Amino acid sequence: MNRIGFILSSLLVLLALASSMLFVVDQRQFGVVYALGQIKEVITEPGLNVKLPPPFQNVTYIDKRLLTLDSPDNEPMLTAEKQRVVIDWYVRWRISDPTEYIRNVGLNEAAGTSQLNRVVRNAFQEEINKRTVKELLSLKREALMADVKAEVISSVRGAKPWGIDVVDVRITRVDYVESITESVYGRMKAERQRVANELRSTGAAEGEKIRADADRQREVTVANAYRDAQKVKGQGDAEAARIYAEAFGRDPSFAQFYRSLEAYKASFTSKSDVMVLDPSSSEFFKVFRGQSTAPRK
């Protein structure tokens, strides 16, 4: 039993020793092997590797993928005309030389992020100080980002290289600080309100002008139509009078009879009107009996 226990214990010790000596490097990472605190080897290829057991050697990992650093704050920056603006930006970067990175920056990605943020912000501040707000919002923004990228690359490749590659620097937003933004929006709103009121006033004036012209044309049209109607009516009345005179001149008795009819017609204004006449003495009925009503000479 003691022998079996010894064998099992030995196997466990060997397994523990083997597990402390074997390590796997992922394709997304660098493996950095330390020997008594000093960098012994940097493994860049993925796979199974062997090292001495602790405390003689140990291993740490650093991300080799493309990393993104977003602007962590919204602290205002001054433009060339001393306007306070807030920008949002991001940087795409990666660790290219783990040895230089560990010696000059830090042991993990957070150290690089912290120092890179400081360098990028200082570069943006320096370049924005040279430009106006109009240039920041125009096509010259591309030139600004290119200048910032060049300045950042120069900083990380200085006397003590960081062992990183800066792939891209981009601005995502440029805006005034909140107090100025409210003032700008207020002026914009007032200007739009002024233009709207001006357009309303102009429209109202044009509307009144159009209505006045339409009323004038209507009055002129109605007056002309009334004039033409009265002219036609006068001509018709004259023609009717002529025809009546000609007809009455041919037969005076008929004319007298027609006038009597018109007189009786004018006398009856409603269906309930009644007139009492003596047929023997009425000139009207004499006409119906065929007697002449012309005065005797």
Secondary structure in CASP SS format (residue, H / E / C, confidence):
PFRMAT SS
TARGET T0000
AUTHOR 0000-0000-0000
METHOD secondary structure of the structure
MODEL  1
M C 1.00
N H 1.00
R H 1.00
I H 1.00
G H 1.00
F H 1.00
I H 1.00
L H 1.00
S H 1.00
S H 1.00
L H 1.00
L H 1.00
V H 1.00
L H 1.00
L H 1.00
A H 1.00
L H 1.00
A H 1.00
S H 1.00
S H 1.00
M H 1.00
L E 1.00
F E 1.00
V E 1.00
V E 1.00
D C 1.00
Q C 1.00
R C 1.00
Q E 1.00
F E 1.00
G E 1.00
V E 1.00
V E 1.00
Y E 1.00
A E 1.00
L C 1.00
G C 1.00
Q E 1.00
I E 1.00
K E 1.00
E E 1.00
V E 1.00
I E 1.00
T C 1.00
E C 1.00
P C 1.00
G E 1.00
L E 1.00
N E 1.00
V E 1.00
K C 1.00
L C 1.00
P C 1.00
P C 1.00
P C 1.00
F C 1.00
Q E 1.00
N E 1.00
V E 1.00
T E 1.00
Y E 1.00
I E 1.00
D E 1.00
K C 1.00
R C 1.00
L C 1.00
L E 1.00
T E 1.00
L E 1.00
D E 1.00
S C 1.00
P C 1.00
D C 1.00
N C 1.00
E C 1.00
P C 1.00
M E 1.00
L E 1.00
T C 1.00
A C 1.00
E C 1.00
K C 1.00
Q C 1.00
R E 1.00
V E 1.00
V E 1.00
I E 1.00
D E 1.00
W E 1.00
Y E 1.00
V E 1.00
R E 1.00
W E 1.00
R E 1.00
I E 1.00
S C 1.00
D C 1.00
P H 1.00
T H 1.00
E H 1.00
Y H 1.00
I H 1.00
R H 1.00
N H 1.00
V C 1.00
G C 1.00
L C 1.00
N C 1.00
E H 1.00
A H 1.00
A H 1.00
G H 1.00
T H 1.00
S H 1.00
Q H 1.00
L H 1.00
N H 1.00
R H 1.00
V H 1.00
V H 1.00
R H 1.00
N H 1.00
A H 1.00
F H 1.00
Q H 1.00
E H 1.00
E H 1.00
I H 1.00
N C 1.00
K C 1.00
R C 1.00
T C 1.00
V H 1.00
K H 1.00
E H 1.00
L H 1.00
L H 1.00
S C 1.00
L C 1.00
K C 1.00
R H 1.00
E H 1.00
A H 1.00
L H 1.00
M H 1.00
A H 1.00
D H 1.00
V H 1.00
K H 1.00
A H 1.00
E H 1.00
V H 1.00
I H 1.00
S H 1.00
S H 1.00
V H 1.00
R C 1.00
G C 1.00
A C 1.00
K C 1.00
P C 1.00
W C 1.00
G C 1.00
I E 1.00
D E 1.00
V E 1.00
V E 1.00
D E 1.00
V E 1.00
R E 1.00
I E 1.00
T E 1.00
R E 1.00
V E 1.00
D E 1.00
Y E 1.00
V C 1.00
E H 1.00
S H 1.00
I H 1.00
T H 1.00
E H 1.00
S H 1.00
V H 1.00
Y H 1.00
G H 1.00
R H 1.00
M H 1.00
K H 1.00
A H 1.00
E H 1.00
R H 1.00
Q H 1.00
R H 1.00
V H 1.00
A H 1.00
N H 1.00
E H 1.00
L H 1.00
R H 1.00
S H 1.00
T H 1.00
G H 1.00
A H 1.00
A H 1.00
E H 1.00
G H 1.00
E H 1.00
K H 1.00
I H 1.00
R H 1.00
A H 1.00
D H 1.00
A H 1.00
D H 1.00
R H 1.00
Q H 1.00
R H 1.00
E H 1.00
V H 1.00
T H 1.00
V H 1.00
A H 1.00
N H 1.00
A H 1.00
Y H 1.00
R H 1.00
D H 1.00
A H 1.00
Q H 1.00
K H 1.00
V H 1.00
K H 1.00
G H 1.00
Q H 1.00
G H 1.00
D H 1.00
A H 1.00
E H 1.00
A H 1.00
A H 1.00
R H 1.00
I H 1.00
Y H 1.00
A H 1.00
E H 1.00
A H 1.00
F H 1.00
G H 1.00
R H 1.00
D C 1.00
P H 1.00
S H 1.00
F H 1.00
A H 1.00
Q H 1.00
F H 1.00
Y H 1.00
R H 1.00
S H 1.00
L H 1.00
E H 1.00
A H 1.00
Y H 1.00
K H 1.00
A H 1.00
S H 1.00
F C 1.00
T C 1.00
S C 1.00
K C 1.00
S C 1.00
D C 1.00
V C 1.00
M C 1.00
V C 1.00
L C 1.00
D C 1.00
P C 1.00
S C 1.00
S C 1.00
S C 1.00
E H 1.00
F H 1.00
F H 1.00
K H 1.00
V H 1.00
F H 1.00
R C 1.00
G C 1.00
Q C 1.00
S C 1.00
T C 1.00
A C 1.00
P C 1.00
R C 1.00
K C 1.00
END
